[in-house]
Amino acid sequence: MYAVVEIKGKQYRAEKGAALRVDRMEGETGSAVTLDSVLMLSGDKVSVGAPYVKGASVKAVIQEHNKGDKIIVFKYKSKKNYRRTQGHRQCYTVLKIEDVVGA
C-alpha cells in the first residue's frame, strides 16, 4: 500500500518503511509528523482525491535535517564582460514513513 502525498507544493510517493527527502520542514529530529494532504491512495483499490482523499493520512518521523550538494550558478553574456558566479546549497529534511492510513 502506498500513497501520493503533497508536501510544500511537491508530490512524493510514500510507502511504509521508505525514506523521503523533502524540502526543509519545521520540527525537531525524532518528532512525529502527520501528513493529511493525500492525493492518491493505492491498496486493494485505488482512491483518487478531489483534491485530497478524505480520512487518509501518512504518519512519518523526522530523521534528520541536512543540506544538499553545492551547485554553481554562473551567468555569462558574451562580448559584454558580464560574469556572475553564485553557489547554492538546498536545505532538506529526511522523513521516515511509519504508516499509511487509509479511509
PyMOL commands that set and color helices and strands:
alter all, ss='L'
color gray80, all
select strands_A, chain A and resi 2-7+10-15+19-23+32-35+38-42+47-48+57-67+71-77+82-88+91-101
alter strands_A, ss='S'
color yellow, strands_A
deselect
rebuild
show_as cartoon
